[in-house]
Amino acid sequence: MTYISLALRDRVRQHFRELCAYCHTAQTLAVTTFEIEHIIPQSVGGKTEFDNLCLACPTCNRHKAARQTALDPETQTERSLFHPHQQIWNEHFVWQEGGSQLQGLTPNSRATIHLLKMNRPQLIKIRQLWIKLNEHPPEGDLLQL
């Protein structure tokens, strides 16, 4: 395991507003500690530097693992996963069903949603509860009406 300084960890957490860089679950709503994730895995040369680190919930981090690509379920083509530093979240994802489900707007985001299982039934159910508590979706995220 690579050492990541506290200052760098704090910078990553602040940059991603304490949200998972992929599914936008808020750290304050989760019962697990979010992780600092290497976007390009170390196993393929990814460096431990700010532009290659993001905040990830444990579930997104486990499903992503060392993968950098996934199948877009719509086009059946292999696509790069969403890159949280190089791409803007609101240009790739939009909330549907009042904020309980994510829709991918691009082949990359659809592949990311599919691989990371970002619309699994358990997560949709908990998002519905967070919506009732006015805790979700995160401020600034696009909501499709």
N, C-alpha and C positions, 0 to 999 in steps of 0.2 A: 504494500500500500504506500502510495506517495504522500509525503508530508505536504500539506497546504497550510500556509501561515494563517493565523487568525485574521490578520488584516485583509488578506486576499479573500478568505471566506466571507468576511463581513461585506466586502466590496461586491462580491457576487450576489449575496443575499439582498443587498440594497438595490442593485441593478435590476434584479428580477422581482422586486417589490414583495419578497417573501411568498412568491407564487411559484408553483412548478412551471418551468419554462415550456413544458409541452402541454399538459392538460389544464393548466391554470388553476389547479386546486390551491387554495390558500393554506399556508403552513398553520395559521391560527385555527383552522377548522379540522385539521388532521390530528390523529392520536399518535402519529409516528413523526420522527425527526426527518426532515428532508435532507438530501445528500448533495454534495458538490460532485457533479458529474462531468467527465471528460466527453465533450461532444464528438471529437475525433479521438477514438480510444488510444490509450498509451501503447497498446499492443501493435498498432500500425503507425506509430510515430507521433501520436498526438502529444502535445506538450502541456505541462501544468502551468498555464499562463491564463490571464483573464479572458482573452478572446476565445479560448477553447474550453472554458468552464461555464457551467450553468447550474442552477438550482433545480433539482428533480425530486419528485416524490418517489418513495421507494418502489412503488409499482411501475411507474414509467421507467425508472432506472433499470429494474430487473428485466422488463420486457425488451428494452433497447439493448441491454448488455453491450457487446462490442459491435453491434450492427451499425451500418451507415446507410443501408438501403433496405427497401421493402417493396412488396408488390402493391401497386395501386389497384384496388379492387374494381375500379370502374374501367380502366383501360387494359388491365392485366399486363402492365409493363413494370419493370423494375425501376424504382425511382429513389433518388436521394431522400433521406429523412429531412424534416424541417430542421434548419440550423438557427438556433435562437439568437445568435449574434449577427448573422448575415442576412436574416430575413425578419420581416416585421409580422408579429403574431396576427394582428388584425387584418393583414392582407392575405392570410392563409386559412384562418379559422373564423367561424361565426357560430354563435349559440343559437340553437333552435329549441322548440318546445319550452319556451319561457326561460331557457338557460340550462336545461337539464341534459341536452345532448349537443355534441360538437359536430359541425359539418365542415368538411374540408373543401376549400375553394379552389385548390390546386392539386395536381397529381401528387406532389410531394406531401401536402398536408393530409390527403386521403390515405396515402401509404403510411404516414406516421400514426394517424388515428387507428388504422387497422392493426398495425404491428404492436402498438403500445396498449391496445384494447381500451381506448379512452372512452368508449361508450358501452362498457360492460354493464349488465343489469344492476349490479350492486352499486356502482358509482352513479348511475342515473338515479337510483332510488335515494341515495344520500344527497345528491344535488337537489332533488325535489324538496327535501326537508330544509336544506340550506336556503332555498328560494323562499320558502314559507317564513323563514326567520329573517328575511332580507339581508342575508349574508353572501348571496351568490346571484348572478355572476359577478366577478370582480369589476370594480369601477374602471371604466375606460374600455372594457371589452365590448365588441359589437354584438348586438342582439337582433336576430332576424325576426321581424314582426309578422 
